[in-house]
Amino acid sequence: MKQIIKLGINRYIQLDTYGHQGDYMDNAVGKVFVALITLCIAAITAGAMLGYDVTTFNLDDATRYLPKSHGTQVETQR
């Protein structure tokens, strides 16, 4: 829908207005999904910069904070 707004003497602006394009929940779910993906990528990037693989969960207290070197890991099962 076209809308004409008077700004002053002989000054007008013409706007195109559109109706509501979506549901609030659709918007909220999309924003949460994008935020989760962004946080996952940021965590993986930060872990890579520090040399730690954040995709593996090592709960052993002795080696919890030591980074794993993937080149020296031995495959136990084939």
VMD Tcl script that draws the C-alpha trace (Angstrom):
set ca {
  {0.00 0.00 0.00}
  {1.33 3.42 -0.93}
  {1.43 6.07 1.75}
  {2.20 9.76 1.13}
  {3.50 11.78 4.08}
  {3.73 15.56 4.01}
  {7.05 16.85 5.39}
  {6.51 20.56 4.85}
  {5.49 23.06 2.19}
  {5.81 21.32 -1.18}
  {7.76 18.47 0.46}
  {6.36 14.95 0.43}
  {7.68 11.44 0.85}
  {6.06 8.38 -0.65}
  {6.38 5.10 1.28}
  {5.50 1.54 0.42}
  {4.06 -0.27 3.42}
  {3.50 -3.99 3.75}
  {1.52 -6.07 6.18}
  {2.94 -8.32 8.87}
  {5.05 -11.02 7.18}
  {5.17 -13.71 9.80}
  {4.25 -15.04 13.15}
  {6.16 -13.99 16.27}
  {7.04 -17.59 17.13}
  {8.44 -18.21 13.66}
  {10.73 -15.23 14.17}
  {11.72 -16.30 17.69}
  {12.49 -19.90 16.71}
  {14.59 -18.70 13.79}
  {16.56 -16.30 15.98}
  {17.21 -18.98 18.61}
  {18.36 -21.43 15.92}
  {20.74 -18.88 14.42}
  {22.08 -18.02 17.89}
  {22.76 -21.70 18.67}
  {24.56 -22.26 15.36}
  {26.61 -19.11 15.95}
  {27.62 -20.21 19.45}
  {28.61 -23.67 18.19}
  {30.80 -22.22 15.45}
  {32.35 -19.77 17.94}
  {33.11 -22.59 20.42}
  {34.72 -24.75 17.75}
  {36.78 -21.80 16.48}
  {37.93 -20.81 19.98}
  {38.84 -24.41 20.75}
  {40.81 -24.68 17.52}
  {42.74 -21.51 18.33}
  {43.67 -22.97 21.73}
  {44.46 -26.41 20.31}
  {41.60 -28.21 22.06}
  {38.97 -30.39 20.42}
  {35.63 -29.25 21.87}
  {33.71 -32.00 20.08}
  {35.14 -34.74 22.34}
  {34.18 -34.94 25.97}
  {37.08 -36.17 28.10}
  {35.80 -36.47 31.68}
  {38.98 -37.98 33.12}
  {40.17 -35.57 35.84}
  {43.86 -36.16 35.18}
  {43.75 -35.13 31.53}
  {40.64 -32.97 31.37}
  {42.44 -29.75 30.53}
  {45.14 -31.16 28.29}
  {44.61 -30.81 24.55}
  {44.51 -34.00 22.54}
  {46.86 -34.42 19.63}
  {44.96 -36.18 16.87}
  {48.12 -37.25 15.08}
  {49.21 -39.54 17.95}
  {45.88 -41.20 18.74}
  {45.80 -44.92 18.09}
  {42.72 -46.55 16.65}
  {41.80 -49.49 18.91}
  {38.99 -51.11 16.92}
  {38.59 -51.68 13.24}
}
mol new
graphics top color blue
foreach p $ca { graphics top sphere $p radius 0.5 }
foreach p [lrange $ca 0 end-1] q [lrange $ca 1 end] { graphics top cylinder $p $q radius 0.2 }
display resetview
